Amino acid sequence: MSTAAEASSTATVSSLASSAAFRTFAVVFAVATPVIYVICEMQNWPLFTYHPATDRIDLGFAAARRDEGPAMYWYGWTANTLIGAGILGLLATMLPESMVRKIPLSLVWIMPLAAVPILIYALRFF
């Protein structure tokens, strides 16, 4: 048995989900994602084009070739969106906390809802 006194540790446990930087990243990522996706889809800016019939991937936009089936741009739009929103989220973590607190949290659900009718209109030909 030890005669040394045991010191209890009352240090607070900090988690990633409760940090201010993660909150900032998550809010900016959630707001930027639908905006960037709509821009990429409307301007037809995929990061890459996937051709499933031939398992070929082309960088950027590549039209479907004759007798090879359709080209798939969705993967490229999604990759562009994730990269762009991730960069904006990381840049936002460097902003002062007073500026970040001015971003309304309601934009997290308003922006995706606003993007839906725009995307429905853009995809009406499919």
N, C-alpha and C positions, 0 to 999 in steps of 0.2 A: 504494500500500500504506500502511496506517495503522500508526502506531507506538503507538496506544492499545491498552492491554491489554484483552482481552475478558473480561468477568466472566460466569461461567456461573451460570445461575439454577437453584437446586435447590429451588425452592418446591414444596411438595406440592400436588398437584392434588386439589381437593375436588369430589366429584360429589354430586349430589342423592341418589342411591341409597345413598350411604354416610353421609349425615348422620343425626344422632340424631333430629332433628325429623321427617324423612321416615319413619324407622323407626317412630317413635311414631304418626304419622298412619296409616301402612299397617296397623299391628297393630290399632289401635282401629277403623279403618274396616272391616277384615276381620272383627273380632269383632262389631261393631255391625250390620253389614249384614243377616245372617240374622235377628237378633233383631227389628230394626225391620220387616223384610219380613213376618215371621210376624205381628207385631202389626197391621200395616196390612191384611194379608189376612184375618186372623181377625175384626177389627173392621170390615172393609170401609170403610177410610179411604183411598180414592184421592185424589190431588191433583186429578185431573181424570178425566172419563169420555169415551171416544172412541166415537162412533157411526159405524162404517165405511160403512154403507149410505147415509148422508146427509152424510158428511164433517163432522160436527158435533162440537165439543168443548165439554163443560160442565164448569165448575169443581166440584170435589167429586164426591159420589156423585149420579148421575142414573140413574133406572131406564130400562130400554128402553121405547121407545114402541111402540104397536101398529103393525104392518105396516112397521116400520123395521128389523127384524132385531135381533140381540143387541147389547148395549152391552159395550164392552171396558174393563175396569177395570185390567188388568195394567200398562198403561203408567203409569197414575196411581200404582199401588202402587210401581212401580219408581222413578218420579220422587221420591216421598216418601222412599223408602229411600235413594236417593243423596244427597238434600239432608240428611236427618237424620244419616246416617253421616258425611257430609262435615263437618257442623257439629261433631259429636262428635270427629272426628279433629282438626279445627283447635283445638278447646278443649283436647284432650289434649296438643297440642304446647306449651301454656303451663304444663303441670304440671312440677314438679321432676323431674329425671332419676331421683332415688332412688325416687320413687313410680311412675314409668313402668316401671322395671326389675322391679317386682313383678308386672306383668301376665304371666301364663304364655303363652308362645308356642304352646303346644298348643291354646289356645282358638281359634286361627286355623283349625284343621281340625275341632275338636270341635263348634263352634257350627253350622257348615253341616250336618254329619252329624246333629246333634240336631234340626235344623229339618226335615230330609227326612221323617221319619215324621209329624211334626205337620202338614206341608203335604199329605201323602198322605191323612191322615185328614180334613183340612178340605176337600179337593177330591174326596172320595169320591162326591159326588152328581153330579159331572160325568162 
